[in-house]
């Protein structure tokens, strides 16, 4: 089943992409949830025209995302957590990284941060997707609370 995505869908594609998915996934999830609509020939023509008009605006959005990426690289991320030795009491997730970035002045939605669940102290890396073409790798460190 060929669909045009209305929103970014993780592990499927980005907004305005034409994707091919299994019939059940498209019919039972993507279309009813409002994430996609059928890719008919007329819908493809409309999409092509919209993408042409949006190309100029896209360049500005990418430059803004790159500016945010440079600002994010300047922030030193150190997360202090309770730990017994090297093992944490609890875990560090995307939510904690988003909170540290917000304190640093850069508000990033947690769903655009990919780091996994960390349960030990040490140095790690998280990837932040600011735009489909701008992905930043952020190093961060987890320190045991004194």
N, CA, C and O atoms as a GROMACS GRO file, in nm:
protein
  584
    1UNK      N    1   0.085  -0.117   0.000
    1UNK     CA    2   0.000   0.000   0.000
    1UNK      C    3   0.090   0.123   0.000
    1UNK      O    4   0.181   0.134   0.082
    2UNK      N    5   0.064   0.214  -0.092
    2UNK     CA    6   0.143   0.335  -0.104
    2UNK      C    7   0.069   0.449  -0.034
    2UNK      O    8  -0.048   0.475  -0.061
    3UNK      N    9   0.141   0.517   0.058
    3UNK     CA   10   0.082   0.624   0.136
    3UNK      C   11   0.170   0.747   0.133
    3UNK      O   12   0.291   0.738   0.111
    4UNK      N   13   0.109   0.864   0.154
    4UNK     CA   14   0.182   0.989   0.173
    4UNK      C   15   0.170   1.025   0.320
    4UNK      O   16   0.060   1.039   0.373
    5UNK      N   17   0.284   1.040   0.387
    5UNK     CA   18   0.283   1.068   0.530
    5UNK      C   19   0.249   1.215   0.556
    5UNK      O   20   0.302   1.305   0.490
    6UNK      N   21   0.162   1.237   0.653
    6UNK     CA   22   0.125   1.373   0.695
    6UNK      C   23   0.214   1.420   0.809
    6UNK      O   24   0.229   1.540   0.830
    7UNK      N   25   0.274   1.326   0.882
    7UNK     CA   26   0.360   1.356   0.997
    7UNK      C   27   0.481   1.265   0.990
    7UNK      O   28   0.482   1.166   0.916
    8UNK      N   29   0.584   1.298   1.068
    8UNK     CA   30   0.698   1.208   1.082
    8UNK      C   31   0.652   1.086   1.160
    8UNK      O   32   0.591   1.098   1.266
    9UNK      N   33   0.682   0.967   1.107
    9UNK     CA   34   0.649   0.842   1.175
    9UNK      C   35   0.780   0.767   1.192
    9UNK      O   36   0.849   0.737   1.094
   10UNK      N   37   0.814   0.736   1.317
   10UNK     CA   38   0.941   0.671   1.346
   10UNK      C   39   0.948   0.535   1.278
   10UNK      O   40   0.851   0.459   1.279
   11UNK      N   41   1.062   0.505   1.219
   11UNK     CA   42   1.090   0.381   1.147
   11UNK      C   43   1.007   0.362   1.021
   11UNK      O   44   1.007   0.253   0.963
   12UNK      N   45   0.936   0.467   0.977
   12UNK     CA   46   0.860   0.458   0.852
   12UNK      C   47   0.908   0.566   0.756
   12UNK      O   48   0.948   0.535   0.643
   13UNK      N   49   0.905   0.692   0.800
   13UNK     CA   50   0.951   0.800   0.714
   13UNK      C   51   0.918   0.936   0.771
   13UNK      O   52   0.868   0.948   0.883
   14UNK      N   53   0.948   1.039   0.693
   14UNK     CA   54   0.926   1.176   0.735
   14UNK      C   55   0.802   1.232   0.667
   14UNK      O   56   0.746   1.171   0.576
   15UNK      N   57   0.760   1.348   0.714
   15UNK     CA   58   0.643   1.414   0.658
   15UNK      C   59   0.661   1.434   0.507
   15UNK      O   60   0.770   1.469   0.462
   16UNK      N   61   0.555   1.412   0.431
   16UNK     CA   62   0.550   1.429   0.285
   16UNK      C   63   0.631   1.325   0.208
   16UNK      O   64   0.652   1.342   0.088
   17UNK      N   65   0.675   1.219   0.272
   17UNK     CA   66   0.739   1.108   0.202
   17UNK      C   67   0.631   1.016   0.148
   17UNK      O   68   0.525   0.999   0.208
   18UNK      N   69   0.659   0.956   0.032
   18UNK     CA   70   0.571   0.852  -0.021
   18UNK      C   71   0.634   0.720   0.020
   18UNK      O   72   0.746   0.689  -0.020
   19UNK      N   73   0.562   0.643   0.101
   19UNK     CA   74   0.616   0.518   0.154
   19UNK      C   75   0.526   0.401   0.117
   19UNK      O   76   0.407   0.418   0.091
   20UNK      N   77   0.584   0.285   0.114
   20UNK     CA   78   0.509   0.162   0.091
   20UNK      C   79   0.510   0.083   0.221
   20UNK      O   80   0.616   0.049   0.274
   21UNK      N   81   0.390   0.054   0.271
   21UNK     CA   82   0.376  -0.023   0.395
   21UNK      C   83   0.281  -0.138   0.371
   21UNK      O   84   0.214  -0.144   0.268
   22UNK      N   85   0.276  -0.229   0.466
   22UNK     CA   86   0.181  -0.340   0.454
   22UNK      C   87   0.038  -0.287   0.466
   22UNK      O   88   0.013  -0.187   0.534
   23UNK      N   89  -0.053  -0.354   0.398
   23UNK     CA   90  -0.192  -0.307   0.391
   23UNK      C   91  -0.255  -0.288   0.529
   23UNK      O   92  -0.320  -0.187   0.553
   24UNK      N   93  -0.236  -0.382   0.618
   24UNK     CA   94  -0.298  -0.374   0.750
   24UNK      C   95  -0.245  -0.258   0.831
   24UNK      O   96  -0.322  -0.190   0.900
   25UNK      N   97  -0.114  -0.235   0.825
   25UNK     CA   98  -0.054  -0.125   0.900
   25UNK      C   99  -0.108   0.009   0.850
   25UNK      O  100  -0.140   0.097   0.930
   26UNK      N  101  -0.118   0.024   0.720
   26UNK     CA  102  -0.169   0.148   0.665
   26UNK      C  103  -0.316   0.168   0.693
   26UNK      O  104  -0.358   0.275   0.737
   27UNK      N  105  -0.394   0.064   0.668
   27UNK     CA  106  -0.540   0.073   0.681
   27UNK      C  107  -0.585   0.081   0.826
   27UNK      O  108  -0.681   0.152   0.857
   28UNK      N  109  -0.518   0.010   0.916
   28UNK     CA  110  -0.564   0.001   1.054
   28UNK      C  111  -0.496   0.098   1.150
   28UNK      O  112  -0.548   0.124   1.259
   29UNK      N  113  -0.379   0.152   1.112
   29UNK     CA  114  -0.310   0.241   1.204
   29UNK      C  115  -0.283   0.378   1.143
   29UNK      O  116  -0.331   0.479   1.195
   30UNK      N  117  -0.204   0.383   1.034
   30UNK     CA  118  -0.158   0.512   0.983
   30UNK      C  119  -0.272   0.602   0.936
   30UNK      O  120  -0.275   0.721   0.969
   31UNK      N  121  -0.365   0.549   0.859
   31UNK     CA  122  -0.475   0.633   0.807
   31UNK      C  123  -0.572   0.673   0.918
   31UNK      O  124  -0.603   0.792   0.928
   32UNK      N  125  -0.622   0.581   1.003
   32UNK     CA  126  -0.714   0.624   1.110
   32UNK      C  127  -0.652   0.721   1.211
   32UNK      O  128  -0.722   0.808   1.263
   33UNK      N  129  -0.522   0.708   1.238
   33UNK     CA  130  -0.456   0.798   1.334
   33UNK      C  131  -0.427   0.934   1.272
   33UNK      O  132  -0.387   1.026   1.344
   34UNK      N  133  -0.444   0.949   1.142
   34UNK     CA  134  -0.418   1.076   1.076
   34UNK      C  135  -0.272   1.097   1.042
   34UNK      O  136  -0.229   1.210   1.019
   35UNK      N  137  -0.194   0.990   1.040
   35UNK     CA  138  -0.052   1.001   1.008
   35UNK      C  139  -0.027   0.997   0.858
   35UNK      O  140   0.080   1.038   0.813
   36UNK      N  141  -0.124   0.948   0.780
   36UNK     CA  142  -0.101   0.932   0.636
   36UNK      C  143  -0.233   0.932   0.560
   36UNK      O  144  -0.341   0.920   0.619
   37UNK      N  145  -0.222   0.948   0.428
   37UNK     CA  146  -0.337   0.930   0.341
   37UNK      C  147  -0.291   0.859   0.214
   37UNK      O  148  -0.172   0.853   0.185
   38UNK      N  149  -0.387   0.805   0.138
   38UNK     CA  150  -0.354   0.726   0.020
   38UNK      C  151  -0.279   0.808  -0.084
   38UNK      O  152  -0.307   0.927  -0.103
   39UNK      N  153  -0.184   0.745  -0.151
   39UNK     CA  154  -0.103   0.812  -0.252
   39UNK      C  155  -0.165   0.787  -0.390
   39UNK      O  156  -0.113   0.708  -0.468
   40UNK      N  157  -0.275   0.854  -0.419
   40UNK     CA  158  -0.335   0.845  -0.551
   40UNK      C  159  -0.256   0.934  -0.647
   40UNK      O  160  -0.171   1.012  -0.604
   41UNK      N  161  -0.284   0.922  -0.776
   41UNK     CA  162  -0.209   1.002  -0.874
   41UNK      C  163  -0.233   1.152  -0.852
   41UNK      O  164  -0.140   1.231  -0.864
   42UNK      N  165  -0.357   1.190  -0.822
   42UNK     CA  166  -0.384   1.333  -0.799
   42UNK      C  167  -0.317   1.382  -0.671
   42UNK      O  168  -0.268   1.494  -0.666
   43UNK      N  169  -0.314   1.298  -0.567
   43UNK     CA  170  -0.248   1.336  -0.442
   43UNK      C  171  -0.098   1.352  -0.464
   43UNK      O  172  -0.036   1.439  -0.403
   44UNK      N  173  -0.039   1.269  -0.550
   44UNK     CA  174   0.104   1.281  -0.580
   44UNK      C  175   0.134   1.411  -0.654
   44UNK      O  176   0.237   1.474  -0.629
   45UNK      N  177   0.045   1.452  -0.745
   45UNK     CA  178   0.065   1.578  -0.818
   45UNK      C  179   0.057   1.697  -0.723
   45UNK      O  180   0.138   1.789  -0.732
   46UNK      N  181  -0.039   1.695  -0.633
   46UNK     CA  182  -0.053   1.802  -0.535
   46UNK      C  183   0.070   1.807  -0.446
   46UNK      O  184   0.121   1.915  -0.415
   47UNK      N  185   0.118   1.691  -0.404
   47UNK     CA  186   0.238   1.683  -0.319
   47UNK      C  187   0.359   1.741  -0.392
   47UNK      O  188   0.436   1.816  -0.333
   48UNK      N  189   0.376   1.706  -0.520
   48UNK     CA  190   0.489   1.758  -0.596
   48UNK      C  191   0.486   1.909  -0.606
   48UNK      O  192   0.589   1.974  -0.593
   49UNK      N  193   0.369   1.966  -0.628
   49UNK     CA  194   0.356   2.112  -0.635
   49UNK      C  195   0.387   2.177  -0.501
   49UNK      O  196   0.454   2.280  -0.495
   50UNK      N  197   0.337   2.117  -0.392
   50UNK     CA  198   0.363   2.171  -0.259
   50UNK      C  199   0.512   2.166  -0.225
   50UNK      O  200   0.565   2.259  -0.163
   51UNK      N  201   0.579   2.058  -0.265
   51UNK     CA  202   0.722   2.045  -0.237
   51UNK      C  203   0.803   2.148  -0.314
   51UNK      O  204   0.903   2.199  -0.262
   52UNK      N  205   0.763   2.181  -0.436
   52UNK     CA  206   0.832   2.284  -0.513
   52UNK      C  207   0.823   2.419  -0.442
   52UNK      O  208   0.921   2.491  -0.431
   53UNK      N  209   0.703   2.451  -0.394
   53UNK     CA  210   0.683   2.579  -0.328
   53UNK      C  211   0.754   2.585  -0.194
   53UNK      O  212   0.797   2.692  -0.149
   54UNK      N  213   0.768   2.471  -0.130
   54UNK     CA  214   0.827   2.468   0.003
   54UNK      C  215   0.980   2.463  -0.001
   54UNK      O  216   1.044   2.482   0.103
   55UNK      N  217   1.039   2.438  -0.116
   55UNK     CA  218   1.185   2.422  -0.126
   55UNK      C  219   1.260   2.545  -0.076
   55UNK      O  220   1.363   2.531  -0.010
   56UNK      N  221   1.211   2.664  -0.107
   56UNK     CA  222   1.280   2.785  -0.064
   56UNK      C  223   1.271   2.803   0.087
   56UNK      O  224   1.368   2.843   0.151
   57UNK      N  225   1.156   2.774   0.143
   57UNK     CA  226   1.139   2.786   0.288
   57UNK      C  227   1.225   2.683   0.361
   57UNK      O  228   1.276   2.708   0.470
   58UNK      N  229   1.241   2.568   0.298
   58UNK     CA  230   1.318   2.457   0.358
   58UNK      C  231   1.463   2.498   0.383
   58UNK      O  232   1.522   2.457   0.484
   59UNK      N  233   1.521   2.576   0.294
   59UNK     CA  234   1.660   2.618   0.310
   59UNK      C  235   1.677   2.699   0.438
   59UNK      O  236   1.777   2.683   0.508
   60UNK      N  237   1.582   2.785   0.469
   60UNK     CA  238   1.588   2.865   0.591
   60UNK      C  239   1.573   2.777   0.714
   60UNK      O  240   1.641   2.796   0.814
   61UNK      N  241   1.483   2.680   0.707
   61UNK     CA  242   1.461   2.589   0.819
   61UNK      C  243   1.588   2.509   0.848
   61UNK      O  244   1.624   2.488   0.964
   62UNK      N  245   1.656   2.464   0.743
   62UNK     CA  246   1.779   2.387   0.761
   62UNK      C  247   1.888   2.474   0.821
   62UNK      O  248   1.962   2.429   0.908
   63UNK      N  249   1.899   2.599   0.776
   63UNK     CA  250   2.002   2.687   0.833
   63UNK      C  251   1.974   2.716   0.980
   63UNK      O  252   2.066   2.724   1.061
   64UNK      N  253   1.845   2.732   1.016
   64UNK     CA  254   1.809   2.752   1.157
   64UNK      C  255   1.844   2.627   1.240
   64UNK      O  256   1.894   2.639   1.351
   65UNK      N  257   1.818   2.509   1.184
   65UNK     CA  258   1.848   2.385   1.255
   65UNK      C  259   1.999   2.370   1.274
   65UNK      O  260   2.043   2.321   1.378
   66UNK      N  261   2.077   2.411   1.175
   66UNK     CA  262   2.222   2.402   1.188
   66UNK      C  263   2.274   2.500   1.294
   66UNK      O  264   2.371   2.471   1.364
   67UNK      N  265   2.208   2.616   1.305
   67UNK     CA  266   2.247   2.711   1.409
   67UNK      C  267   2.218   2.654   1.547
   67UNK      O  268   2.298   2.669   1.639
   68UNK      N  269   2.103   2.589   1.561
   68UNK     CA  270   2.069   2.525   1.688
   68UNK      C  271   2.168   2.412   1.718
   68UNK      O  272   2.206   2.391   1.833
   69UNK      N  273   2.209   2.339   1.613
   69UNK     CA  274   2.305   2.230   1.630
   69UNK      C  275   2.438   2.282   1.686
   69UNK      O  276   2.497   2.220   1.773
   70UNK      N  277   2.484   2.395   1.635
   70UNK     CA  278   2.608   2.454   1.686
   70UNK      C  279   2.593   2.496   1.831
   70UNK      O  280   2.685   2.480   1.911
   71UNK      N  281   2.474   2.551   1.865
   71UNK     CA  282   2.450   2.591   2.004
   71UNK      C  283   2.446   2.468   2.096
   71UNK      O  284   2.495   2.474   2.209
   72UNK      N  285   2.390   2.359   2.047
   72UNK     CA  286   2.384   2.236   2.127
   72UNK      C  287   2.523   2.179   2.152
   72UNK      O  288   2.552   2.129   2.261
   73UNK      N  289   2.609   2.186   2.051
   73UNK     CA  290   2.745   2.134   2.068
   73UNK      C  291   2.823   2.211   2.173
   73UNK      O  292   2.915   2.158   2.235
   74UNK      N  293   2.786   2.338   2.193
   74UNK     CA  294   2.857   2.422   2.291
   74UNK      C  295   2.816   2.388   2.434
   74UNK      O  296   2.891   2.419   2.528
   75UNK      N  297   2.700   2.326   2.452
   75UNK     CA  298   2.653   2.293   2.587
   75UNK      C  299   2.724   2.167   2.636
   75UNK      O  300   2.725   2.064   2.568
   76UNK      N  301   2.781   2.176   2.755
   76UNK     CA  302   2.844   2.059   2.817
   76UNK      C  303   2.740   1.992   2.904
   76UNK      O  304   2.688   2.052   2.998
   77UNK      N  305   2.712   1.868   2.874
   77UNK     CA  306   2.604   1.798   2.944
   77UNK      C  307   2.664   1.704   3.049
   77UNK      O  308   2.733   1.607   3.017
   78UNK      N  309   2.635   1.737   3.175
   78UNK     CA  310   2.674   1.651   3.286
   78UNK      C  311   2.550   1.628   3.370
   78UNK      O  312   2.487   1.722   3.417
   79UNK      N  313   2.516   1.503   3.387
   79UNK     CA  314   2.397   1.466   3.463
   79UNK      C  315   2.443   1.403   3.594
   79UNK      O  316   2.519   1.306   3.595
   80UNK      N  317   2.396   1.460   3.704
   80UNK     CA  318   2.431   1.407   3.836
   80UNK      C  319   2.315   1.320   3.883
   80UNK      O  320   2.201   1.364   3.888
   81UNK      N  321   2.347   1.195   3.918
   81UNK     CA  322   2.243   1.102   3.960
   81UNK      C  323   2.291   1.022   4.080
   81UNK      O  324   2.411   1.006   4.102
   82UNK      N  325   2.196   0.974   4.157
   82UNK     CA  326   2.231   0.890   4.272
   82UNK      C  327   2.280   0.756   4.220
   82UNK      O  328   2.222   0.696   4.129
   83UNK      N  329   2.389   0.710   4.281
   83UNK     CA  330   2.448   0.585   4.235
   83UNK      C  331   2.512   0.513   4.352
   83UNK      O  332   2.554   0.574   4.450
   84UNK      N  333   2.519   0.381   4.338
   84UNK     CA  334   2.592   0.298   4.432
   84UNK      C  335   2.710   0.240   4.357
   84UNK      O  336   2.694   0.142   4.285
   85UNK      N  337   2.827   0.297   4.373
   85UNK     CA  338   2.942   0.257   4.292
   85UNK      C  339   2.924   0.316   4.153
   85UNK      O  340   2.911   0.438   4.137
   86UNK      N  341   2.924   0.229   4.053
   86UNK     CA  342   2.902   0.275   3.916
   86UNK      C  343   2.758   0.257   3.871
   86UNK      O  344   2.719   0.312   3.768
   87UNK      N  345   2.680   0.182   3.945
   87UNK     CA  346   2.542   0.152   3.906
   87UNK      C  347   2.448   0.259   3.960
   87UNK      O  348   2.454   0.295   4.078
   88UNK      N  349   2.360   0.309   3.873
   88UNK     CA  350   2.267   0.415   3.912
   88UNK      C  351   2.146   0.358   3.984
   88UNK      O  352   2.105   0.244   3.959
   89UNK      N  353   2.090   0.438   4.075
   89UNK     CA  354   1.961   0.405   4.135
   89UNK      C  355   1.856   0.464   4.041
   89UNK      O  356   1.823   0.582   4.052
   90UNK      N  357   1.805   0.386   3.952
   90UNK     CA  358   1.714   0.435   3.848
   90UNK      C  359   1.788   0.435   3.716
   90UNK      O  360   1.880   0.356   3.697
   91UNK      N  361   1.748   0.522   3.624
   91UNK     CA  362   1.813   0.527   3.495
   91UNK      C  363   1.805   0.668   3.437
   91UNK      O  364   1.728   0.752   3.482
   92UNK      N  365   1.887   0.691   3.336
   92UNK     CA  366   1.889   0.819   3.265
   92UNK      C  367   1.829   0.793   3.126
   92UNK      O  368   1.872   0.702   3.055
   93UNK      N  369   1.730   0.874   3.090
   93UNK     CA  370   1.662   0.857   2.962
   93UNK      C  371   1.661   0.989   2.885
   93UNK      O  372   1.725   1.086   2.925
   94UNK      N  373   1.588   0.991   2.773
   94UNK     CA  374   1.576   1.110   2.690
   94UNK      C  375   1.519   1.228   2.768
   94UNK      O  376   1.555   1.343   2.744
   95UNK      N  377   1.430   1.199   2.862
   95UNK     CA  378   1.366   1.304   2.940
   95UNK      C  379   1.470   1.382   3.020
   95UNK      O  380   1.465   1.505   3.027
   96UNK      N  381   1.564   1.310   3.080
   96UNK     CA  382   1.669   1.375   3.160
   96UNK      C  383   1.760   1.460   3.073
   96UNK      O  384   1.800   1.570   3.113
   97UNK      N  385   1.794   1.410   2.955
   97UNK     CA  386   1.879   1.486   2.864
   97UNK      C  387   1.807   1.612   2.816
   97UNK      O  388   1.867   1.719   2.807
   98UNK      N  389   1.678   1.600   2.786
   98UNK     CA  390   1.598   1.716   2.743
   98UNK      C  391   1.591   1.821   2.854
   98UNK      O  392   1.594   1.941   2.827
   99UNK      N  393   1.582   1.775   2.979
   99UNK     CA  394   1.577   1.868   3.092
   99UNK      C  395   1.709   1.945   3.106
   99UNK      O  396   1.708   2.064   3.133
  100UNK      N  397   1.821   1.876   3.089
  100UNK     CA  398   1.951   1.943   3.098
  100UNK      C  399   1.968   2.043   2.983
  100UNK      O  400   2.020   2.152   3.004
  101UNK      N  401   1.923   2.006   2.864
  101UNK     CA  402   1.931   2.098   2.751
  101UNK      C  403   1.843   2.221   2.773
  101UNK      O  404   1.880   2.332   2.735
  102UNK      N  405   1.726   2.199   2.834
  102UNK     CA  406   1.636   2.313   2.863
  102UNK      C  407   1.701   2.409   2.962
  102UNK      O  408   1.687   2.531   2.950
  103UNK      N  409   1.773   2.355   3.062
  103UNK     CA  410   1.844   2.441   3.157
  103UNK      C  411   1.955   2.519   3.087
  103UNK      O  412   1.988   2.630   3.126
  104UNK      N  413   2.011   2.458   2.982
  104UNK     CA  414   2.116   2.524   2.904
  104UNK      C  415   2.062   2.624   2.804
  104UNK      O  416   2.139   2.692   2.736
  105UNK      N  417   1.930   2.636   2.793
  105UNK     CA  418   1.871   2.736   2.705
  105UNK      C  419   1.821   2.682   2.572
  105UNK      O  420   1.770   2.760   2.491
  106UNK      N  421   1.834   2.553   2.547
  106UNK     CA  422   1.788   2.494   2.421
  106UNK      C  423   1.675   2.395   2.452
  106UNK      O  424   1.700   2.286   2.504
  107UNK      N  425   1.553   2.433   2.419
  107UNK     CA  426   1.438   2.346   2.446
  107UNK      C  427   1.421   2.252   2.327
  107UNK      O  428   1.387   2.295   2.216
  108UNK      N  429   1.445   2.123   2.351
  108UNK     CA  430   1.432   2.019   2.249
  108UNK      C  431   1.331   1.919   2.300
  108UNK      O  432   1.339   1.874   2.414
  109UNK      N  433   1.235   1.883   2.215
  109UNK     CA  434   1.135   1.783   2.253
  109UNK      C  435   1.203   1.648   2.270
  109UNK      O  436   1.289   1.611   2.190
  110UNK      N  437   1.166   1.575   2.373
  110UNK     CA  438   1.234   1.450   2.407
  110UNK      C  439   1.219   1.343   2.301
  110UNK      O  440   1.302   1.252   2.294
  111UNK      N  441   1.115   1.351   2.217
  111UNK     CA  442   1.098   1.247   2.115
  111UNK      C  443   1.198   1.260   2.001
  111UNK      O  444   1.210   1.170   1.919
  112UNK      N  445   1.270   1.374   1.994
  112UNK     CA  446   1.372   1.391   1.892
  112UNK      C  447   1.510   1.353   1.942
  112UNK      O  448   1.609   1.365   1.869
  113UNK      N  449   1.519   1.307   2.067
  113UNK     CA  450   1.646   1.266   2.127
  113UNK      C  451   1.648   1.114   2.134
  113UNK      O  452   1.553   1.051   2.182
  114UNK      N  453   1.757   1.055   2.087
  114UNK     CA  454   1.773   0.910   2.093
  114UNK      C  455   1.899   0.878   2.170
  114UNK      O  456   2.010   0.907   2.125
  115UNK      N  457   1.881   0.817   2.288
  115UNK     CA  458   1.999   0.784   2.367
  115UNK      C  459   1.991   0.644   2.426
  115UNK      O  460   2.094   0.584   2.458
  116UNK      N  461   1.873   0.592   2.440
  116UNK     CA  462   1.858   0.464   2.507
  116UNK      C  463   1.850   0.485   2.657
  116UNK      O  464   1.854   0.599   2.705
  117UNK      N  465   1.839   0.378   2.730
  117UNK     CA  466   1.829   0.384   2.876
  117UNK      C  467   1.967   0.350   2.932
  117UNK      O  468   2.023   0.245   2.904
  118UNK      N  469   2.019   0.442   3.013
  118UNK     CA  470   2.153   0.426   3.069
  118UNK      C  471   2.141   0.400   3.219
  118UNK      O  472   2.070   0.472   3.289
  119UNK      N  473   2.209   0.296   3.267
  119UNK     CA  474   2.199   0.259   3.408
  119UNK      C  475   2.333   0.258   3.480
  119UNK      O  476   2.342   0.208   3.592
  120UNK      N  477   2.438   0.314   3.417
  120UNK     CA  478   2.569   0.320   3.480
  120UNK      C  479   2.631   0.458   3.459
  120UNK      O  480   2.596   0.529   3.365
  121UNK      N  481   2.723   0.495   3.547
  121UNK     CA  482   2.793   0.621   3.530
  121UNK      C  483   2.892   0.607   3.415
  121UNK      O  484   2.931   0.496   3.378
  122UNK      N  485   2.932   0.720   3.359
  122UNK     CA  486   3.030   0.718   3.251
  122UNK      C  487   2.995   0.816   3.142
  122UNK      O  488   2.906   0.900   3.158
  123UNK      N  489   3.066   0.803   3.030
  123UNK     CA  490   3.044   0.892   2.916
  123UNK      C  491   2.964   0.818   2.809
  123UNK      O  492   2.992   0.703   2.776
  124UNK      N  493   2.864   0.888   2.755
  124UNK     CA  494   2.776   0.831   2.655
  124UNK      C  495   2.750   0.934   2.546
  124UNK      O  496   2.798   1.047   2.553
  125UNK      N  497   2.675   0.892   2.445
  125UNK     CA  498   2.643   0.981   2.335
  125UNK      C  499   2.495   0.968   2.301
  125UNK      O  500   2.440   0.858   2.302
  126UNK      N  501   2.431   1.081   2.273
  126UNK     CA  502   2.290   1.083   2.232
  126UNK      C  503   2.282   1.152   2.098
  126UNK      O  504   2.360   1.242   2.068
  127UNK      N  505   2.186   1.111   2.016
  127UNK     CA  506   2.168   1.178   1.888
  127UNK      C  507   2.038   1.258   1.893
  127UNK      O  508   1.935   1.209   1.938
  128UNK      N  509   2.045   1.382   1.844
  128UNK     CA  510   1.932   1.473   1.844
  128UNK      C  511   1.899   1.504   1.698
  128UNK      O  512   1.984   1.553   1.623
  129UNK      N  513   1.774   1.476   1.658
  129UNK     CA  514   1.731   1.502   1.520
  129UNK      C  515   1.656   1.635   1.520
  129UNK      O  516   1.543   1.644   1.568
  130UNK      N  517   1.720   1.738   1.465
  130UNK     CA  518   1.660   1.871   1.458
  130UNK      C  519   1.581   1.889   1.328
  130UNK      O  520   1.486   1.967   1.323
  131UNK      N  521   1.622   1.818   1.225
  131UNK     CA  522   1.558   1.821   1.094
  131UNK      C  523   1.595   1.690   1.027
  131UNK      O  524   1.688   1.622   1.071
  132UNK      N  525   1.524   1.653   0.922
  132UNK     CA  526   1.556   1.525   0.859
  132UNK      C  527   1.699   1.521   0.807
  132UNK      O  528   1.757   1.413   0.795
  133UNK      N  529   1.757   1.637   0.776
  133UNK     CA  530   1.894   1.644   0.726
  133UNK      C  531   1.995   1.686   0.832
  133UNK      O  532   2.116   1.681   0.807
  134UNK      N  533   1.949   1.727   0.950
  134UNK     CA  534   2.040   1.777   1.054
  134UNK      C  535   2.024   1.691   1.179
  134UNK      O  536   1.926   1.702   1.253
  135UNK      N  537   2.123   1.604   1.200
  135UNK     CA  538   2.125   1.517   1.318
  135UNK      C  539   2.257   1.543   1.390
  135UNK      O  540   2.364   1.539   1.330
  136UNK      N  541   2.248   1.570   1.520
  136UNK     CA  542   2.365   1.606   1.600
  136UNK      C  543   2.394   1.496   1.701
  136UNK      O  544   2.302   1.446   1.768
  137UNK      N  545   2.520   1.459   1.714
  137UNK     CA  546   2.564   1.365   1.818
  137UNK      C  547   2.612   1.448   1.936
  137UNK      O  548   2.705   1.527   1.924
  138UNK      N  549   2.547   1.428   2.051
  138UNK     CA  550   2.583   1.502   2.172
  138UNK      C  551   2.648   1.408   2.273
  138UNK      O  552   2.586   1.311   2.316
  139UNK      N  553   2.772   1.436   2.312
  139UNK     CA  554   2.832   1.358   2.419
  139UNK      C  555   2.781   1.409   2.554
  139UNK      O  556   2.764   1.529   2.574
  140UNK      N  557   2.756   1.316   2.644
  140UNK     CA  558   2.716   1.355   2.779
  140UNK      C  559   2.779   1.261   2.880
  140UNK      O  560   2.820   1.150   2.848
  141UNK      N  561   2.786   1.310   3.004
  141UNK     CA  562   2.851   1.233   3.109
  141UNK      C  563   2.757   1.219   3.227
  141UNK      O  564   2.689   1.314   3.266
  142UNK      N  565   2.754   1.101   3.283
  142UNK     CA  566   2.673   1.076   3.403
  142UNK      C  567   2.770   1.063   3.519
  142UNK      O  568   2.863   0.982   3.517
  143UNK      N  569   2.745   1.144   3.622
  143UNK     CA  570   2.834   1.149   3.738
  143UNK      C  571   2.755   1.105   3.862
  143UNK      O  572   2.639   1.142   3.879
  144UNK      N  573   2.818   1.028   3.947
  144UNK     CA  574   2.755   0.983   4.071
  144UNK      C  575   2.745   1.100   4.168
  144UNK      O  576   2.839   1.180   4.181
  145UNK      N  577   2.632   1.110   4.236
  145UNK     CA  578   2.611   1.216   4.335
  145UNK      C  579   2.698   1.190   4.456
  145UNK      O  580   2.712   1.075   4.500
  146UNK      N  581   2.756   1.296   4.510
  146UNK     CA  582   2.843   1.282   4.628
  146UNK      C  583   2.764   1.248   4.751
  146UNK      O  584   2.821   1.233   4.860
   0.00000   0.00000   0.00000
